[in-house]
Amino acid sequence: MGMEVKGNLWLQGEEGLMLGKGRATLLRQIEETGSIAEAARQMEMSYRRAWGMVKAMNEAAANPLVEKSTGGKKGGGARLTAEGKKLLGSFE
């Protein structure tokens, strides 16, 4: 019989920023959809909660992880910065 281990993984960067599964999933969805609003819909969370998470990550990081962009699907555009892509890659 196999044993299932449950828990959360957090990645802490040099700046003290902590990235967990929920935040990493949000970053991944923003990268895929090009929109915080659409990423929130995909994750079945409110835009307000998603924006709060993005704002907290941007404020905690030495450089912003997400920035506004033109375009995006079903909402205002957003994309990961090079810093955001690097941190997400480290988490995955």
N, CA and C atoms as an extended XYZ file, in Angstrom:
276
Properties=species:S:1:pos:R:3:atomname:S:1:resname:S:1:resid:I:1 pbc="F F F"
N         0.845       -1.171        0.000 N   MET     1
C         0.000        0.000        0.000 CA  MET     1
C         0.889        1.231        0.000 C   MET     1
N         0.644        2.169       -0.913 N   GLY     2
C         1.441        3.390       -1.017 CA  GLY     2
C         1.024        4.427        0.010 C   GLY     2
N         1.956        5.277        0.343 N   MET     3
C         1.687        6.346        1.299 CA  MET     3
C         1.689        7.668        0.542 C   MET     3
N         0.674        8.482        0.789 N   GLU     4
C         0.591        9.790        0.154 CA  GLU     4
C         1.035       10.847        1.149 C   GLU     4
N         1.960       11.668        0.718 N   VAL     5
C         2.452       12.743        1.572 CA  VAL     5
C         1.768       14.028        1.120 C   VAL     5
N         1.157       14.709        2.065 N   LYS     6
C         0.481       15.962        1.757 CA  LYS     6
C         1.184       17.088        2.479 C   LYS     6
N         1.175       18.255        1.864 N   GLY     7
C         1.798       19.410        2.498 CA  GLY     7
C         2.006       20.511        1.490 C   GLY     7
N         2.582       21.573        1.940 N   ASN     8
C         2.866       22.716        1.083 CA  ASN     8
C         4.362       22.909        0.972 C   ASN     8
N         4.785       23.292       -0.208 N   LEU     9
C         6.185       23.603       -0.454 CA  LEU     9
C         6.294       25.099       -0.637 C   LEU     9
N         7.213       25.710        0.080 N   TRP    10
C         7.445       27.143       -0.052 CA  TRP    10
C         8.881       27.365       -0.476 C   TRP    10
N         9.068       28.274       -1.394 N   LEU    11
C        10.393       28.643       -1.866 CA  LEU    11
C        10.667       30.055       -1.387 C   LEU    11
N        11.762       30.228       -0.676 N   GLN    12
C        12.122       31.553       -0.183 CA  GLN    12
C        13.334       32.054       -0.931 C   GLN    12
N        13.203       33.250       -1.510 N   GLY    13
C        14.291       33.855       -2.263 CA  GLY    13
C        15.200       34.662       -1.373 C   GLY    13
N        16.232       35.198       -1.970 N   GLU    14
C        17.208       36.006       -1.235 CA  GLU    14
C        16.564       37.222       -0.590 C   GLU    14
N        15.534       37.763       -1.219 N   GLU    15
C        14.875       38.952       -0.704 CA  GLU    15
C        13.902       38.609        0.416 C   GLU    15
N        13.693       37.326        0.703 N   GLY    16
C        12.748       36.922        1.720 CA  GLY    16
C        11.372       36.603        1.155 C   GLY    16
N        11.185       36.765       -0.159 N   LEU    17
C         9.911       36.474       -0.795 CA  LEU    17
C         9.627       34.984       -0.691 C   LEU    17
N         8.432       34.655       -0.257 N   MET    18
C         8.057       33.248       -0.184 CA  MET    18
C         7.039       32.944       -1.273 C   MET    18
N         7.270       31.871       -1.994 N   LEU    19
C         6.395       31.457       -3.080 CA  LEU    19
C         5.903       30.052       -2.792 C   LEU    19
N         4.601       29.894       -2.649 N   GLY    20
C         3.998       28.592       -2.403 CA  GLY    20
C         3.225       28.128       -3.623 C   GLY    20
N         2.572       26.995       -3.498 N   LYS    21
C         1.864       26.380       -4.621 CA  LYS    21
C         0.799       27.311       -5.203 C   LYS    21
N         0.012       27.966       -4.346 N   GLY    22
C        -1.043       28.855       -4.832 CA  GLY    22
C        -0.491       30.032       -5.604 C   GLY    22
N         0.542       30.653       -5.076 N   ARG    23
C         1.155       31.796       -5.755 CA  ARG    23
C         1.821       31.364       -7.050 C   ARG    23
N         2.487       30.210       -7.031 N   ALA    24
C         3.130       29.703       -8.248 CA  ALA    24
C         2.081       29.404       -9.307 C   ALA    24
N         0.957       28.822       -8.909 N   THR    25
C        -0.120       28.528       -9.855 CA  THR    25
C        -0.665       29.819      -10.446 C   THR    25
N        -0.831       30.847       -9.613 N   LEU    26
C        -1.304       32.134      -10.108 CA  LEU    26
C        -0.318       32.718      -11.115 C   LEU    26
N         0.959       32.689      -10.812 N   LEU    27
C         1.963       33.195      -11.753 CA  LEU    27
C         1.911       32.422      -13.073 C   LEU    27
N         1.778       31.107      -12.978 N   ARG    28
C         1.718       30.271      -14.185 CA  ARG    28
C         0.483       30.645      -15.018 C   ARG    28
N        -0.659       30.844      -14.362 N   GLN    29
C        -1.885       31.205      -15.076 CA  GLN    29
C        -1.771       32.587      -15.723 C   GLN    29
N        -1.137       33.518      -15.033 N   ILE    30
C        -0.926       34.846      -15.616 CA  ILE    30
C        -0.056       34.723      -16.855 C   ILE    30
N         0.976       33.911      -16.783 N   GLU    31
C         1.870       33.710      -17.925 CA  GLU    31
C         1.099       33.096      -19.101 C   GLU    31
N         0.225       32.126      -18.813 N   GLU    32
C        -0.520       31.436      -19.873 CA  GLU    32
C        -1.622       32.295      -20.471 C   GLU    32
N        -2.326       33.070      -19.640 N   THR    33
C        -3.481       33.824      -20.113 CA  THR    33
C        -3.163       35.268      -20.476 C   THR    33
N        -2.069       35.812      -19.928 N   GLY    34
C        -1.746       37.210      -20.173 CA  GLY    34
C        -2.665       38.161      -19.441 C   GLY    34
N        -3.314       37.679      -18.361 N   SER    35
C        -4.304       38.497      -17.658 CA  SER    35
C        -4.457       38.034      -16.210 C   SER    35
N        -4.440       38.980      -15.281 N   ILE    36
C        -4.695       38.634      -13.875 CA  ILE    36
C        -6.152       38.225      -13.711 C   ILE    36
N        -7.075       38.949      -14.377 N   ALA    37
C        -8.500       38.639      -14.271 CA  ALA    37
C        -8.798       37.228      -14.783 C   ALA    37
N        -8.253       36.876      -15.937 N   GLU    38
C        -8.505       35.535      -16.483 CA  GLU    38
C        -7.819       34.473      -15.638 C   GLU    38
N        -6.631       34.761      -15.138 N   ALA    39
C        -5.953       33.815      -14.248 CA  ALA    39
C        -6.813       33.548      -13.010 C   ALA    39
N        -7.403       34.601      -12.462 N   ALA    40
C        -8.276       34.453      -11.290 CA  ALA    40
C        -9.475       33.577      -11.634 C   ALA    40
N       -10.085       33.813      -12.802 N   ARG    41
C       -11.234       32.984      -13.222 CA  ARG    41
C       -10.826       31.525      -13.365 C   ARG    41
N        -9.673       31.291      -13.965 N   GLN    42
C        -9.193       29.913      -14.143 CA  GLN    42
C        -9.010       29.209      -12.796 C   GLN    42
N        -8.615       29.974      -11.792 N   MET    43
C        -8.353       29.411      -10.469 CA  MET    43
C        -9.577       29.490       -9.551 C   MET    43
N       -10.678       30.012      -10.087 N   GLU    44
C       -11.920       30.159       -9.323 CA  GLU    44
C       -11.712       30.987       -8.061 C   GLU    44
N       -11.047       32.120       -8.221 N   MET    45
C       -10.867       33.063       -7.118 CA  MET    45
C       -11.273       34.441       -7.613 C   MET    45
N       -11.513       35.330       -6.688 N   SER    46
C       -11.899       36.684       -7.069 CA  SER    46
C       -10.698       37.432       -7.636 C   SER    46
N       -11.001       38.394       -8.498 N   TYR    47
C        -9.946       39.237       -9.033 CA  TYR    47
C        -9.258       39.969       -7.893 C   TYR    47
N       -10.030       40.416       -6.927 N   ARG    48
C        -9.474       41.158       -5.794 CA  ARG    48
C        -8.426       40.330       -5.039 C   ARG    48
N        -8.741       39.054       -4.811 N   ARG    49
C        -7.784       38.178       -4.118 CA  ARG    49
C        -6.523       37.974       -4.969 C   ARG    49
N        -6.722       37.726       -6.274 N   ALA    50
C        -5.579       37.511       -7.171 CA  ALA    50
C        -4.705       38.767       -7.218 C   ALA    50
N        -5.340       39.944       -7.348 N   TRP    51
C        -4.577       41.186       -7.392 CA  TRP    51
C        -3.824       41.384       -6.083 C   TRP    51
N        -4.458       41.055       -4.956 N   GLY    52
C        -3.787       41.171       -3.656 CA  GLY    52
C        -2.549       40.292       -3.572 C   GLY    52
N        -2.643       39.081       -4.122 N   MET    53
C        -1.491       38.176       -4.129 CA  MET    53
C        -0.371       38.725       -5.005 C   MET    53
N        -0.742       39.232       -6.189 N   VAL    54
C         0.256       39.803       -7.100 CA  VAL    54
C         0.925       41.010       -6.451 C   VAL    54
N         0.121       41.880       -5.859 N   LYS    55
C         0.659       43.078       -5.214 CA  LYS    55
C         1.622       42.708       -4.091 C   LYS    55
N         1.243       41.728       -3.273 N   ALA    56
C         2.101       41.287       -2.168 CA  ALA    56
C         3.417       40.709       -2.689 C   ALA    56
N         3.350       39.900       -3.754 N   MET    57
C         4.572       39.327       -4.321 CA  MET    57
C         5.463       40.417       -4.905 C   MET    57
N         4.849       41.364       -5.614 N   ASN    58
C         5.628       42.456       -6.212 CA  ASN    58
C         6.301       43.310       -5.145 C   ASN    58
N         5.610       43.562       -4.043 N   GLU    59
C         6.174       44.382       -2.977 CA  GLU    59
C         7.273       43.657       -2.214 C   GLU    59
N         7.154       42.333       -2.092 N   ALA    60
C         8.137       41.556       -1.333 CA  ALA    60
C         9.410       41.274       -2.130 C   ALA    60
N         9.293       41.258       -3.442 N   ALA    61
C        10.442       40.948       -4.299 CA  ALA    61
C        11.310       42.188       -4.515 C   ALA    61
N        12.576       41.963       -4.788 N   ALA    62
C        13.486       43.070       -5.087 CA  ALA    62
C        13.050       43.802       -6.357 C   ALA    62
N        12.544       43.045       -7.330 N   ASN    63
C        12.016       43.585       -8.582 CA  ASN    63
C        10.638       42.973       -8.803 C   ASN    63
N         9.703       43.706       -9.417 N   PRO    64
C         8.354       43.160       -9.642 CA  PRO    64
C         8.386       41.845      -10.402 C   PRO    64
N         7.442       40.965      -10.066 N   LEU    65
C         7.318       39.672      -10.734 CA  LEU    65
C         6.307       39.728      -11.868 C   LEU    65
N         5.320       40.618      -11.731 N   VAL    66
C         4.251       40.770      -12.718 CA  VAL    66
C         4.154       42.239      -13.085 C   VAL    66
N         3.944       42.504      -14.378 N   GLU    67
C         3.769       43.881      -14.828 CA  GLU    67
C         2.601       43.952      -15.793 C   GLU    67
N         2.017       45.121      -15.912 N   LYS    68
C         0.927       45.333      -16.860 CA  LYS    68
C         1.485       45.246      -18.270 C   LYS    68
N         0.636       44.783      -19.181 N   SER    69
C         1.034       44.716      -20.587 CA  SER    69
C        -0.197       44.994      -21.439 C   SER    69
N         0.012       45.194      -22.707 N   THR    70
C        -1.120       45.379      -23.605 CA  THR    70
C        -1.659       44.016      -23.991 C   THR    70
N        -2.933       43.965      -24.276 N   GLY    71
C        -3.544       42.706      -24.696 CA  GLY    71
C        -4.054       41.910      -23.523 C   GLY    71
N        -3.976       40.606      -23.611 N   GLY    72
C        -4.496       39.733      -22.570 CA  GLY    72
C        -5.846       39.181      -22.981 C   GLY    72
N        -6.176       38.025      -22.482 N   LYS    73
C        -7.443       37.382      -22.805 CA  LYS    73
C        -8.464       37.718      -21.728 C   LYS    73
N        -9.612       38.240      -22.132 N   LYS    74
C       -10.731       38.493      -21.224 CA  LYS    74
C       -10.360       39.377      -20.042 C   LYS    74
N        -9.621       40.402      -20.261 N   GLY    75
C        -9.270       41.300      -19.171 CA  GLY    75
C        -8.014       42.078      -19.499 C   GLY    75
N        -7.637       42.955      -18.612 N   GLY    76
C        -6.428       43.743      -18.791 CA  GLY    76
C        -5.201       42.857      -18.891 C   GLY    76
N        -4.257       43.304      -19.639 N   GLY    77
C        -3.060       42.512      -19.867 CA  GLY    77
C        -2.095       42.539      -18.709 C   GLY    77
N        -1.432       41.436      -18.489 N   ALA    78
C        -0.377       41.300      -17.481 CA  ALA    78
C         0.573       40.218      -17.958 C   ALA    78
N         1.830       40.352      -17.539 N   ARG    79
C         2.808       39.318      -17.907 CA  ARG    79
C         3.859       39.225      -16.812 C   ARG    79
N         4.526       38.103      -16.810 N   LEU    80
C         5.614       37.917      -15.855 CA  LEU    80
C         6.839       38.662      -16.354 C   LEU    80
N         7.547       39.258      -15.439 N   THR    81
C         8.826       39.875      -15.765 CA  THR    81
C         9.871       38.766      -15.827 C   THR    81
N        11.074       39.113      -16.214 N   ALA    82
C        12.166       38.123      -16.215 CA  ALA    82
C        12.353       37.558      -14.803 C   ALA    82
N        12.236       38.422      -13.791 N   GLU    83
C        12.350       37.989      -12.394 CA  GLU    83
C        11.237       36.994      -12.031 C   GLU    83
N        10.016       37.278      -12.499 N   GLY    84
C         8.889       36.394      -12.234 CA  GLY    84
C         9.076       35.034      -12.880 C   GLY    84
N         9.537       35.024      -14.127 N   LYS    85
C         9.788       33.778      -14.839 CA  LYS    85
C        10.884       32.963      -14.155 C   LYS    85
N        11.917       33.651      -13.694 N   LYS    86
C        13.032       32.968      -13.030 CA  LYS    86
C        12.565       32.325      -11.711 C   LYS    86
N        11.788       33.081      -10.926 N   LEU    87
C        11.312       32.541       -9.652 CA  LEU    87
C        10.346       31.378       -9.877 C   LEU    87
N         9.448       31.513      -10.846 N   LEU    88
C         8.521       30.430      -11.146 CA  LEU    88
C         9.283       29.194      -11.611 C   LEU    88
N        10.279       29.374      -12.448 N   GLY    89
C        11.101       28.251      -12.905 CA  GLY    89
C        11.811       27.568      -11.753 C   GLY    89
N        12.274       28.337      -10.779 N   SER    90
C        12.941       27.763       -9.612 CA  SER    90
C        11.974       26.946       -8.768 C   SER    90
N        10.727       27.404       -8.698 N   PHE    91
C         9.720       26.698       -7.907 CA  PHE    91
C         9.345       25.385       -8.568 C   PHE    91
N         9.187       25.433       -9.900 N   GLU    92
C         8.734       24.240      -10.623 CA  GLU    92
C         9.877       23.260      -10.736 C   GLU    92
